[in-house]
Amino acid sequence: MNDRKIAKNPLAAERIEKLIAKFAIPAIISMLVSSLYNIVDQIFIGQGVGMLGNAATNIAFPVSIICTATALLLGIGGASNFNLASGEGNQERAAGIAGTALAMLGICGVLIAAVVLLFLDPLLHIFGVTPEVLPFAQDYTGITAYGIPFLVLTTGGNHLIRADRSPTYSMTCMLTGAVINTILDPLFIFQFHWGIQGAAAATVIGQVVSGIMVIVYFRRFRKMELSKERLRPRAEYLKAVVSLGMAACINQVAMAAVQITMNNTLRHYGAASMYGTDIPLACVGVISKVNMVFMAICIGLSQGCQPIWGFNYGAKSYERVRDTYKKAFLVALTVGICFFACFQLFPRQIVGIFGSGSEEYFRFAERYFKIFMMMTFINGVQPMCSGFFTSIGKAKLGIVVSLTRQVIFLLPLILIFPVFMGIDGVMYAGPIADSAAAVVAIGQAVRELKRMK
């Protein structure tokens, strides 16, 4: 019976190219739409509020990263275990894992929102806020905190929706919220003159709608056998979920740590430079959001391939696992080359989309783009490899690879280099960390692929 179910599953028999397109395109769109929440806010805030508004969203960015880390811990961990259990024909375990992951998404979202609201000012100072930026950051972060439970549920729940073979619905959830945010942002900022508070309110409304759509899916449209009893978290399933979701989570936590360290480093060394403290904070905030578009595509590609990798690895169809990896690698490399060209050729034009500034503002942005983003063409490989290891149950290897760029290489470099090079040291830390991380990721992936026989 189980063998017949596996044979009927398209993950076991469909052409790899068709499966990648079917699962990766909606996943990429979902990730792009998710990044649009931050990018659209950044554009309209830059145009309507100015440079200090851009700096405020950069200060608030670690909160968004922490939410994403929690969502990926439970969403990717739940989806990866669901796929592996389904590939083995164990539907009872698959449904139990999905239920535990969903319940924990809701619980964790509420807890994070409570912590942010209770400790708002201390958190903002830890994140590197300056006195001029503080009131803007208080308004933006204080309002968006109310959308955190829905953000966590949407980001994590969409991984489970894709694992349930409904990638189009997953994409629709994210797209609907982003469209609402995009419509309301200019209305609230320019028409109602609510400034940065209006941008935050628009974000929350979009997140609430997306979260409700996820809830509706699991109540009405799901394919998995999910009962109320399975929505009670079980320690056995939670341990499995955390095991396979930890790599993606740690990668996001590392991003938050790097962002916080970066903000404080820029504030300290910017004060001693010709740029001052606020220009580097604003520029790096803009460039981080632009880079999110590139990373959204690469992470979406990895997430879209995870059901294919996980199911076929569980079913011991190793040739299909290898074939999927090779094709995904080529796509990530191609996308990286395209973004590298844009970052090197049009940095001023890209930054100009996010509002005006002084000549020093644009000069710093151009230098940062060209130096820090020098290795963009290979940067998509590391998150793809980390997702690959997680999908095939190699949780520890996925964690190691996810840590390489942010923690093992970049974090020490942005602390050491500025001591000798000033604020330029932050810029040169980027390409060195990117190169080292890519070598480690590709080497581990090649070794793992050779072992599959």
N, C-alpha and C positions, 0 to 999 in steps of 0.2 A: 504493500500500500504506500509506504513512504517512498519507495523507489519510483512509483508511478507519479506521485506528487512532484518529486524533484524533476523528473523527466518533462513534466508539463510546464515547469517554471521557465519562462523565457531567459532568465539569467544563465541557465545551463545550456541553451541551444542557439539562441539568437546570435547573429553576427556581432563581433566585438565592436566594430565601428558604429553599428546601429544602436547598440546598448549604451555606448559612451555618449552618443548624441542624445539619446532618450533621457538618460539620467543626469548627465553633466550639464547640458544646456539649461534646464530648469534650475539646477543647483547653482550654476554661475549667475543666472538672473536673480535668484533669491539672494545670493551674497552681494551682488551689485546693488540691489534694491536696499538691502540692509545698510550698506555703506552710504547710500544716498541720504539716509536720515541725517548723518553727520555732515555730508558734503553740501546738501541743500541748505541746511542751517548755516554752514560756514559762508556760503555764497551770499545769501540774503543778509546775514549779520554783517558781513564785510561791507556790503553795499549800503545797508541801512544804519548800522551802528558804528562801524569803523574798525580801526586796528585793535583797539582795546577789546572790542567784542570778539574778534578773532582769537586774541590771546586768552580770553575767558573760556572759549570752547576747547582750547588746547589744555587748559588747566583742568577742565571737567572730563577730559578724554579718558583718564585712568578709570573713572567710574564705569564708563561704557565698556572698557576692556574687561574689567572684573565681572560685569554681567555676562559678557560673551564667554569668558572663561568658565563660569559656572554652567552656562547653557551647553557649552561644548562637552564639558565633563560628563553631564548626564545625557545629552542628546546624542553625541557621537558614541559614547560608551554604550548607551541603550541600543542604538541602531546597529552598531557593530556586533554586539552579542545577539541581537535579534536575527541578523543576517546569518551568522554562524550557526545558530540553533536551527533556523529554517533550512539551511543547506544540509544539516545533518538529519532533517526530518522530525525534529523535536518541537512540535508546535506548542505544546503545553509550556515548556520553558520559555519559548520565544514570547508568548503572550504575557507571562509573568514578569519577564524582564521589562517589556514595554510599559506595563502598568506601574511598576516601581519607579522607572525613570520619569514618567509623567507626573506622578505624585510628588516626587522630590523637586521637580522643576517648579511647581507651584509653591512649595514650602520655602525653598531657597530664595525665590524672587521676593517674597514678602520679607524675609529676614534681611536681605541686602538693602531693600528700600528703608527699613526701619533704622538700620545702622547709619546710612547716609543722612537721613533726616535728623537723627539724634546728635551726630557728631560732624555736622556740615563744616563749620569753620575750622576745627582742627584738621580735618581731612584736606581742605583747600590749602592750608599752609604747608602741609606735608607735600602736596602736589606741586608746590613751587610758586604760589600766587604772589604778586606784588601788590603794594597798597593801591595803585591806580587801577589794577584789574579786579581787585577783590569784590567790589559791589556788583560788577557784571557777572562774575563767577558765582556769587551767592544767589543771584536771581535765576541764572540758567540752571545750575545744578539743583537748587532747592525745588524747582518746579518739575524738572525731568525725573526726579527721584520717584514721583508718584506713578510714573509709567514703567518703572523697573520690573515689577512682577509680570507685566504683560510682555515686556521685552525679553525676559528670560524664557517665558513659556513659548513665545513665538520662535525664538532662535533655536532652542533645544527641541521643541515639538516638531519643527519642520524636518529635522533629521529622521524622526520616527515616522513621519508621514511619507517621506521618500522611501524609507525601508519597507513601508507598507504598500509600495508600488503605486504611489500617487504623486509623482514628481510635479505634475502640472498644478495640482491643488496647492502643494507647498509653495510653488512659485507665485500663485495667485494671492496667497495670504500675505506674502511680503510685498508684492506689487501694490495691493490695495492700500496698505498702510502708507507706503511711500508716496503714492499719488495724492492721498489725502494731505499728507505733510507738505508736499510741494504746492498744493493749491492754497492751503491755509497760511503758509509762511508769508508770502507777500501781502496777503489780506491783513493779517494780524500786525505785521511790522510797519507797512507803509500806509494802509488804509485806516487801521484803528490806532496807529502810532503807539503800539505797545512795546516796541523795541525788542530787546533780547528776551523779555518775558513772553512776548508773542511767539517768538521762534520756539521757545521751550514748550509753550502750550500746544502749538501745532504738532510738535514731535510726540507729545504724550497722547494726543487724540489719535494719531495714526497708529501708535503702538497698541492702544486699547482695542481698536478695530481689528488689527491683525491677530491679537491674542484671542479675541472672541471667535474669530474664524477657526483657529486651531481647536478651541473647545468644541465648536460645532462639528468639526470633522470627526473627532473621537467619540462624539455622542451619536452621530448619524451615518457617516459615510465610510467608516473604517472597514478594512477587509479582515484584520486580525481579530481573533476571538478574545475580546477585552471586556470583562465583567467588572462590576463594582468591587467585588472581592479582590480582584487583581490590582486594584488601585491602592491597596494598602501596602506600603513599602515593606519588603522582606530583606533581612540582612544578607541572606545568601545571594540574592539577585543584585542588591546594591553593591556588594563587594565586586561582583563581576563587572557591573557597569562602570564603577570607578576605575577598575583595573585597565579597561580598554579606553576610557575617556580621559585618563590622566595625561597622556601625551599632549593632546590638543589643549587641555586646560593649562598645563604648565607652560606651554608656549605662549598663551595669552597672559598668564600671570607674569611671565618674564617680560612680555611687551609692556605691561603696566609698570613693572619695576624699572625698566629701561626708560620709559616715558617720564616717570617721576624723577629719576636721576638726571635725565637729559634736561628737564625743565630747571632743576636746581643748578646744574652745571652752566646752562646758558644764562641764567640769572646772575650767577657769580662772575663768570668770565666776560659776559656781555657788559657788565658795569665797568670793566677795565678796558673795553674796546671803544672804537668810534661809533658803534651801533647802539650802545646803551642796553638796558635790560628788556624793554618791551618789544623792540624790533625782532630780536632773535626768537622770543616766545611766540610772537604772531606768525612769523615766517615758517617756523618749524611746525606750528599747528596747521597751517595751510598745506604744506608739503606732505605732512603725515596723512592728511585726508586724501590728497591726490594719490599717494602711494596705496591707500586703501582700495582704490579702484583696481589697480594691478593685482594686489594680493587677493582681492575678492574673486577675481577670475581664476587664479591658481588654486585657491582653497576650494572654490566651487567645483573646479575640475576634480580635485582630490575627493571631495565629498560625493560627487556624482559617480566616481569609480568605486567607491567603497562597497556598495551592494554587490557589484560584479566581482571584486576581489574577494570579499568575505564569503559570498555564497559558493563560488567555485573552489576556494581554498577548503571550505568545509566539506565540499563534495569531492575533494581530491582531483579536481580538473586543473592541474598545475599549468598545463600549456596555455589555457585560457587566462590564467592569472598573469603569466609572463607576457602574453600578447597585449593584454590590457595595459600593463605597466609601460611597455615600450611605446605604445601609441600615445598614452597620456604624457610621457616624457617629451615627446616631439612637440605636442601641442603647447606644453608649458614653456619650452624653449622658444618657440615661435612667438608666443605672446610676449615673453620677456624682451626679445629683440625689438619688437614694435614699440614697447614702452620706453626702452632705453633710447631709441632714436628720438622720441618725443621729448623726453626729459633733457637730452643734450642739445637739441635744436631749438626748442621753443619754451625755455623756462620762464622768461619774462611774460610771455603771452599767457601761459597757464596761471601764473600767480595773479595776473591782472584780472582774471575772471572773478577773483575773490575780493575785489575792491581796490581802491587806490592807496598810495602811500608815498613817502618821500623817496628820493633817489637812493638814499642809503638802504631803505627797506628793500627796494628791488635789487640793489647790488648784492646784498646779503643773500636774498632768495636765489638769485642766479648762481652764485658760488656754491651754495648749499646743494642745489639741484645737481649741478655738474660733478661735484666731488662726492658727496655722500651717496648719491644714487648711481655711481659709476658702474657698479656690477649688476644693475637691474636685469640684464639679459639672462643671468643664471639664477636669479633670486627665487623663481617659482619652483625650483626643483626641491628645495628643502622642505617646505610644507607638504608637497605632494608625497615625498618619501616618508615623512612622518605619518601621514594618513594611510599610506600603503602598509606600513608595519602594524599600525593599530588594527587595520581591517583583517589582517591574517592572524591576529591574536598575539603578535610579538610586542606586548605592551611596553616592556622595559626598553627595548630597542627604539620604539617610537618616542619614548620619553627622552632618551639620550639625544636622538636626532633633533627633537623639538627644542632642546636646551642649547644646542651648539651655538646658533647665531646670537641669540639674545643674551644668555647668561654666561656661557663659557668664553665667548669671544668679545661681543660688543660691550657688555657692561664694564669689564675691566678696562677696555681701551678708552671709553669715554671718560673714565676717571683719571687714567694715566697720561694720555696724549695732551690734554689741555694744560697740564702742569708745565710742559716744555714748549707747546705751540700756541697757547692761548685758546681763543674760541675756535680757531681753525682746526685744533686737534679733534674736536667733535666731528668735523666733516670728514677727516681722513680715517677716523675709526670705522666708518661705515663700510667702505669697499674692502678693507682688510678682513673684517668680520664676515662679510658676505662670501668672500672667496674661500676662507677656511671652512665655513659651514657647508658650502656646496661640495667641497672635496670629501668631507666626512659622509654626507648624505648619499652621494653617488657611490662611494666605495662600499658602504654598508648595503645599499640596495643591490648592487652587482653581486655581492657575496651571497645575499639571501636568495636571489633568483637562481644562482647556480646550484643551491642546495635542493631546490624543488625537483624531485624526480618521481 
